[in-house]
Amino acid sequence: MSRKARDARRLATGLAFIGPNVVGFLIFTLFPLVFSLVMAFTNWDLRLHNTFREGEMRFLGWENFSRLFQERYFSVYLGNTLFLMLGIPLSVAASLVSALLLSRDLGRSAGARVRVGILATVLLVAGVGALLLANCGGTAAVIVIGGVALLILTAGAAGGTTVYRTLFYFPHFTAGVATYLLWKKIYSPYTGPVNHVLRPPLAALARTVTAVPAWTVQAGLWVCAALALVLVGLSAWRLRRLWRDGEAGWVAVLLGLVLLALPAGFWPLWSVSAPTGYGVAAATALILAVAMVSGRRREFVCPADFGIGPVLITCGAVMAVQFALIGLGDVCFNLPAMSADGLEPPHWLDRYEWAKPSIMVMGFWASIGSNNMLLYLAGLSNIPPELYEAADIDGASSTQRFWAVTWPQLAPVTFFIMIMSVIGGLQGGFEMARTMTQGGPARATTTLSYYVYTEGFETGHLGYASAIAWALFGLVFAVTLFNWKFGNRYTNE
């Protein structure tokens, strides 16, 4: 056999192996992708173009895209998507904390002491929990959930870190729809275990609030405002130090300042007390201005976009906490009026103001043991121990070890997780909304992906739905370009 024939045979063998994959990609991925792009510029409508009706297919140009930005509820759906993404920094932080806890390498003697302590804690919690359930008339669901939690603690205490890692990651294998149905039962306003546990303490809180002057409770609004300003001040001081030491460029600092100032800008619009909101906004602007102009001059020069990843992650987490403080402050301000007729647990998925936070709490729970935790565990295992030894020689505390060694070494992993989380947040929200709320109440949980589904498969506007999908692709592509611009730099450092 000649060399040419032998090469042709090898090529044919290779094509035979990869042929099914290539054909599948062409039929099920590339063709639908191109076809949807063509549909985005047409008036394709299942009500007009089907087997029974042969309507005229017209080329609309950019009409579907212009209609998209003129759509009354498009901004609402985009806002819902971005609102649900506010929980991403907290979810990433939860994954990091769980990874830090599960990465501790305990010796045999220390491990034994820790296991004995955990078992004692489990027994204590079991005894107290049994008494509380007996006094509160616990339902079967509450007892089952409490028993599962105690079983996890006991199994982890007996088996060590490996068992805990397995148990933490185990919910990730559960089908999404099954998890959403479970959480829908948990959130049930009348039979759900969450509301069943909340009723006794809420009744006691209502009695306490009505027994004290209203201003003492409403002062919680100003406490939350003060905490938000403290967070802004500490974060602005850290930005200033990063700028001075050449660890963050002016682009990174500017984006960090925008994130820190964003909650203060919304505070007068969202808060029930407009004067407090305007005061917080003015104080935030003053703190940021003073922090940036005070202190020593810049000692080291760095590129304008240097340090943008860690700055966005840190300031994004602070921004999420600030938004949470806005809601908590409003609750404190309205609590005396709400307690007049007694406090009842919220109807989580049935109320406009509670639907999105309920879904965010569920996402926070799911993220603790997700792939992000595994990525952090891998990142922690790759940190050179010599860095920790050097920090110990210099007398660094645990907090200093984290900020000076652990956090910088995890910056590439964190940046990758944030980018993938943002992409997933822009594309997500359909399954949970479809299963738990049907996009309601009053479109409160309708995201862009759910909007694509309703327009394409409920109303039949395939051309318009394709335009929405490609607009969503534009958002995701912009994030991908951001990752391509900055991601490789921090991964290779």
N, C-alpha and C positions, 0 to 999 in steps of 0.2 A: 504494500500500500504506500503510495507516494505521500510526501509530507503535506502537500496541498489537500489531498483527500483526508488525511488524518486530522488536519486542522478543521476542515469542514465538518467532520464527524464530531469532533469535540464541541464545535460551536452548536451543532444541532442538538447534542446531548444537553448542553447548558440551557439552550432555549427551551427544550422540552421540560426541564425542571422549573424554570422561572416563568414559563408560558402561562400556566393557570393563574399565577399571581398577577401578571401583567394584564391578562384578559379581564380578570376580575376588577382590577383598578380602572381599566378603560371603561368598562360597562357600568360599574356601580359607583364610581367616584368622579372620574374626569367628565364623562358624558353628562351626568346630572348637574355637575358644576357649570359647564358651558351652557347647558340648556336653561338653567335658572338665570344665568346672566342675560341670555336672549329674552327670556320671559319678562325680565325686569323692565324692558323697554317696549312692552306690548300691553294690550288691554285684555289679556287672557283672563277669562272669567268662566268658571264651571257652570254657571247658570245660563250663559249665552253660548258657550262652545262645548258641546257634548254630543252624545249619540243622537239625541232627540231634537236638538236645535243647532243649526249651523249658522251662527252669527259671524259677522265680518271680523276677521282678525286684523287689527290695525297697529301700526308702529307709532308709538307715542313719544319717542325720544326721551327727554328727561322729565316728562310730565309726572310719572309716578314718584320720582325723587322730590320734585318740587311740591307735590301734594303731601308727601311725607312730612316735610317741614312746616306745612300749613295745617296739618292734622291737629285737631283740637286736643287730643289726648296723648299725642306723641311725647310731648314734654313731661307729661305725668308718668308715662311708662319709663321714660329715660330716668326721671327722678327716682322712681321706685327701684330701678336697677342700681343706681348709684347709692341710694340709701341703704340697700341691703349690703352693699360692698363696704359700708363703714365698719362692719364687724370684722373685716379682714385683718387689720392690725392686731386686734385683740385675739383673734383665732391663731395668728402666727405666734403671738406671745404665749398663748396657752400651749401650743405645740412645743415651743422652746422650753418652757418650764417643765412639761412632762418629760421631755428628752433629758433635761438636766437631772431630774430626779431618778430616771431609769438608767442613767449612765454611771451612777455611783458604784464604784468597785469596793465592796466591803470585804474585809477579811473574814475568816471563819468565826473567830470569837466575836468580832463586831457584828457580823451578820446574825449570829445566834442571839446576841443581846437585842438587836433590832427586831428580830422575829418575835422574841418574847414580849417586847414592848407592843408590837402591833397586835399580837394575839390578845394581850391584856386590854388594849384599846377596843378591839372588836367585841370582846365580852362586855366591856363597859357600855359601848354603844348599843349592843344588842339588848342589854338589860334596860337601859334608859328608853330605848325605842319601844320595847314591849310595853313599858308602863305608859308611855305617851299614847300608843295605839289603843291600849285598853281604855284609857281615860277619854280619848277622843272618838271612840267607836270606829276604829279603822276599818276601811273596806278591804275586800280581798285584793284589789289592785295595789293598794298601799302596802299591804303585808307582803305581797309577792315581790314588789320592787325593793322594799327594804330587805327582804330575805336574799335577793340576788346580790344586792350591794354588800351585805355581810359575807355572802359566800365568796365574792371576789376578793374581799379583804383577807378572809381566812386562807383561801387558796394561794394568794400572793405571799402571805406570811409564811406558809408552809413550804412553798416552792422557791421563793426568792425572786430575784430581779427578772429572770427569764420568764417565769410564769406571769409576772406583772406585764412584761412587754407583750406577751401573747394575748393576754386579756384586754389590754389597752387597744391593741390593733384588731381584735376580733370583730367589733362592730363594723369595721370597714368592709368585711366580707358580706355583710347583710345587704340584701337587695334594697335599693333606694325606696321603692314604693312600699315595701313592707315596713321600713323604718318610718316613713311618713304616716302610714296608717296607725302605727303604734303611737306616734306623737299626737296624732289627732285624737286618739282615745285619752291620752294623758291630759290633753288640753280641754277635754270636755267640761263645760261649765258646771254641770250638775253631778256627774258621776266620775269625773277625772280625779286622779289622786292628787294633782297639784292643788286644785281648789279645795279638796277635802282637807288637806294639811293646812292651807292658808286660812280657812274660816275661823278657827279658834283664836289665833294671834291677831287677826284683823278685828275681831270683835273686842278683844282686850285693848287694842290700839285705839279704837273708836271711843271707848269709855275713858281712856287716859286723855285723849285729845280734848274731849268735851269738858273734862274736869279742870283743865288749865287754861290760862288766857290765850286767846287766839294768836296774839303777836309772838308768843314764845315759840309756837310751831312755825309760823310764817317766817320767822327769822332764819329758818333753814334755807330759804332762798338766798339770803345774803351770805350764809356760810358756804353754800355751793358756789356763789360768785367769787368769794374770797379764795376758795380752793382752786377755782379755774385760773384766777390771776396768779396764784402762786405757781401753778404748773407752767403758765406762760412765762413767768419770770425766770424759773429754773431752766426751761428749754431755751429761752432767748440768751441767757448767760452761757449755756453750753454752746449754742451756735456762735456766739461771740468768741469763745475760747477756741473752737475749731477753726474759725476764720483767722484768728491771731496766730495760731500754731501752724497754719498752712495745711490743715487736714480737711478743709472744705473751701471750694471756690465760690465766687460771688453768685454763680447760677444756683448752686446747691443751697447757699444761705438764703437767697431770694425765694426759692420754692419753699424752704422751711418756714420762712416768715409768713408766706401766704397761707400755708396750712395752719399755722398757729393763730392767724388773725381771722380765718374763715368762720369759726364758731362765734366769735364776738360779733361779726357782721350779721349773723343770723339771729343772735340773741334778742335784739329788739323786735324782730318779726315773729319769733316763735314764743317768747316768754309772755306770761300773763301780766307781768309787771314791766311796762315799757320803760319807765324811768330807770329801773335797775338794769335793763338791757342796754340802754344808751350809756349809762355809767360804766358798765363793763366794757363796752366797745371803746369808749374814750380812754379808760384806764389801760386797756390792752394796747392801744396805739401808743400811749405814752411810754409804757414799759418796753415795748419793742424798739421805739426810737431811742430811749435812754440806753438800752442795752447795746445797741449797735454803735452809738457814738462815744460811749464811755470806755474807759480802760486804756491799756497801752496800745501803741500802734502795732501794725502787723509786722511780725518778725520773720515769717517765711512766706514765700510766694509759691502758688500752685496753679494748675490749670483751672479755668473758670468752672468746669463741670466736675472737678475732682470732689469725691466724697458724696456725690449726689444720692447714691443708694442708701447708705446708713442714715443720712439726714432725712430722706423721705420716709424711711421706715419709722424712725424715732418720732418725728414730728407728726406722722400719720397716726401713730398710737396715741399721742397726746391729744390730737384733734378728736379722735373717737371718745376719749375720756371726757373732753370738754362738752361734747354733744350730750353725753350721758348725764353730766352735771346739770345741763339745761333742763332736761326732763325731770331730774330729781328735784331741782329747785322749784319747778312749777308744781310738782306734787306736794311739796311742803307748803307752798303758798295756798293751794286749794284744799289742803287737808282739813282745816276746821269746818269749812262748808260741807265737805263731803262726809264728815263724821257726824253731822247733825242727825241724819237718818240711819246711821250705822254704815259700816264698811262691808261690802261684799266683794268676793274675789272677782276679777275681771272675766268677761267672756272673751277669751284670748283670741280666737280666730274669727269671732263674729262681730268684732268692733273695729272700726276704721283705725283708731289710734293704737290698738294693741296687735293688729295682725302682723305688721312688719317686724316689730320687736320680738314677737313669738317665734317667727321663722328665724330671726337672727340668733336667738337663744339656742334653737335646735341646731343651727349651723355651727355655733360655738361648741356645743357638745360633741358634734361629729368630728370637729377638727382636732380635738385633743389627741386622739389616737389614729390620725390619718397618716397618709404618706409623708406629710410634712414632718411628723415626729420621727419617722425612719430616716429622712434626709438629715435632720438635725443630729440623730444618733450617729449616723455615718460621719458627719462633719466633726462631731465631738471626738470620735475615735481617731481622727486624723490630725488633731492638734498635737504638735510636738511636745512631749512632757518636759523638754528642756526649758520651754518658755515658763511653765509653772514653777519649775525649780528656780529659775532666775527671779521670778516674782517673789517667791518665798524668801530668797536670800536678801532681797531688797526690803523685806518686811511688809509686803502688801497684804491687806486684809482680803476677806472673801469677796467683798464688793469690788475692791480695786482689781483683784484677779479677774473678775468677770469683765469689767469695762476695759481693762488694759490688755487682756490676753484672749479670753473666750469670745467676746463680742467681735473684736476685729477679725479674728480668725474665722468666724462664722459669717462674715459679711458676704462672701460670694454665695454661700448657700441661702442666706436670708434674701439676698437680692433675687436669686432665681425663684425662690418660693413666692415672693411678692409678685413677680411678673406673672408667673403661672396662675396665682390666685386671682390677680386682676383679670386675666384673660378668661378664667373660669367664671368669675363673677359677672362679666359682661355677657357671657354666653349662657349662664345658668338661670335658675329660677323657674323653669317650666314644670319639671316633675313635681316639685313640692307644691307649687301653686295649683296645678291641675288636680293633684290628689287631695290636698287639704282644704283649699279655699275656693277653687274654681275661678281664681283671679280676683276674687272679692275680698272683703266687702267694699262696694263702691270703687272697684278697680285698684284697691290699695295694694294688692300683691301681684298685679299684672306687670310683668317685666317685658323687655324687648323680645326675648325668645318666645314668651307666651303670646305676645302680640303677633308674631310671625305665624304661630299655629292657628290662632283664631281667624286671621285674615285669609290664610291659605286653605284651611280644612273645615272651618265652620261657616264662613261666608263665601268661600270659593273664589276669592280675588287672588288668583295665583300670581298674576303679574305684579300686583301691588305688594303681595307678600314677599316675592322675590326681591323687589326693590328694598324692602325693609331688611331682609337678610343681608343684602350686599352693603347696605348702610352700616349694619352691625359689623360686617366684615371690615369695613373701613376703620371703625373704632378699634377692633382687635388688631388690625394691621398697623395702626399708629403705635399701639403699645409694643408690638413686635419690633417695629423700627427703633423704638426707644431702647428695647433690650439689645438689639443689634449694635446700637451706638455705644451703650454704656456697659452692657453685661459682660462682654469678653474682657474688658479692662479689669473689672473687679474680680473676675474669676481667675485671671492669670496673676494677680498680685500676690 
